[in-house]
């Protein structure tokens, strides 16, 4: 946390320093709609050269945020109900995720999206990746003046969550940003400390003639969790009883108190392109460019336990000093050729190379089987993208295929979008994917004997059809239907359960296809200063083997009041949010694998969660105060995030987001 405090002070200092030592640059692009809460909108809107610009001339639309797909928005300092949904550890809407009791732990997933454009297996320990920032989570910036954002939120027992961000353009062509998100939270249960850090540095540059552009980022991440294996079965009964003495959660017995896991990674990513032919160079309105992407990532997951807990994981090959460590090194290169004109549209062809090295530093012999230590090799892929705008109709698509290497894979997706006007939007898409299972399904090693395997699974294949129709804020309906073949999952190996092996979890591959339907409705109804915001998700699964389980109904409903106060000096938002999902066979969590696994012994769910909140905005500062799960004491202690892992009790938490425009 000292690193976080130091970073916050440094960013504030940089903000003041750059504001005092440089003339801010000026960008003429406008994005988004007028938002009355943004006080910068009172500034001048006259076109001004860089030499003449003053800080007071900057508009909120000039503070640009550019995604990895080059979609551009601007900084939004308004206070909306969506901002309340995003004010959490992940800093994004977590509808469909069920958080564990402590901040920084994992989430149980209540809904899945099988649209996929990835050709390579993913790293394992997926339960630890919710806060692991991938390439698509990193944004780039262009700002007329230095911009700082400070985020703070209280945690659970002796800790806090903070995220500090600073960006500046040293010239109209060059921008850099630096950010650090840190968390430390002790938690209410025994041995449940979390300590995480995400450092990000980005930069982007464009030559004055705009022929050459480059952007890059460096990300380092360190996510540590103490692991306790959840409550013991007897303590689950004590928790559910609601007896007053057990409301002190620290006295409830957990399965073990001598383990921790850590996920660490760093990534160096660069992408650049050169425009050979631009529209202004050609009478035929042609554009031709070449691009290159290079990305190097190095990550590992490690599980440490001072002594073996055979009553939970089964037999171990040593009694103390257990350490399971798996690494992945991946170097990715892609070359692109891009062509576009007004008639054809935008067309890209690309070729990619993946060099991967996944595994362990030892060989393992189980019985008469030798389990290798490494999966490594080279994959050559080819693909393409297409985009065409026809007035109010847009067509886009992408495809890719592995043409050589040990992993086969391919994907294809196409999407058609139609925007009649600002009120009506519709889209339809089709997606096909064939991809190898994650690395830890194919190869896993552990000091626990049950947790060693090497498999040659088939590719998981998915086909998805999706539709969306939106009318203002009154109705946003999405429907998607997926068919999944050769689905892989973790489950107890019932044939091997014994006193010596109580939890022999292993990977399996489903022999039957799974049909999966989702229908989601988002709408908001307003009456004066009151509003009712609704998100309702219906899911239906056809699965003969019962290995893919989700709740049939998940809903979030917020009734709130919003208004300006004190002659519009403050904007107030207050209300109640109701969360609920129907009971189902919720997946259980295995801390050794950092994965969820299928269980069909008991259904969980069917409990309400009510949050009362008061949010306020004063200039560019948003203040959040929330009484979380205030109904816990009077609706029953049957709330779980996973079997033997309770959800959070009633808590009052405070937070703030503060933007500096200098």
Secondary structure as UniProt FT lines:
FT   HELIX           2..21
FT   TURN            36..37
FT   HELIX           39..42
FT   TURN            50..52
FT   HELIX           55..57
FT   HELIX           60..62
FT   STRAND          64..66
FT   TURN            68..69
FT   STRAND          72..74
FT   HELIX           81..86
FT   TURN            89..90
FT   TURN            95..96
FT   STRAND          97..99
FT   TURN            103..104
FT   STRAND          107..109
FT   HELIX           126..128
FT   TURN            130..131
FT   HELIX           135..137
FT   STRAND          140..142
FT   STRAND          147..154
FT   STRAND          160..169
FT   STRAND          174..185
FT   STRAND          194..206
FT   TURN            208..209
FT   STRAND          212..227
FT   HELIX           233..241
FT   HELIX           244..247
FT   HELIX           249..251
FT   STRAND          259..277
FT   HELIX           279..281
FT   TURN            283..284
FT   STRAND          287..307
FT   HELIX           310..313
FT   STRAND          320..341
FT   TURN            342..344
FT   STRAND          345..359
FT   STRAND          364..366
FT   TURN            367..368
FT   STRAND          369..371
FT   STRAND          374..390
FT   TURN            391..392
FT   STRAND          393..404
FT   STRAND          410..419
FT   STRAND          424..435
FT   HELIX           439..442
FT   STRAND          443..444
FT   TURN            449..450
FT   STRAND          453..454
FT   STRAND          460..471
FT   TURN            472..474
FT   STRAND          475..485
FT   STRAND          488..492
FT   HELIX           494..496
FT   TURN            502..503
FT   STRAND          505..509
FT   STRAND          514..527
FT   TURN            528..529
FT   STRAND          530..542
FT   TURN            544..545
FT   STRAND          553..565
FT   TURN            566..569
FT   STRAND          570..581
FT   STRAND          588..590
FT   TURN            591..594
FT   STRAND          595..598
FT   STRAND          609..618
FT   TURN            619..620
FT   STRAND          621..628
FT   TURN            629..634
FT   STRAND          640..642
FT   TURN            643..644
FT   STRAND          645..646
FT   STRAND          651..661
//
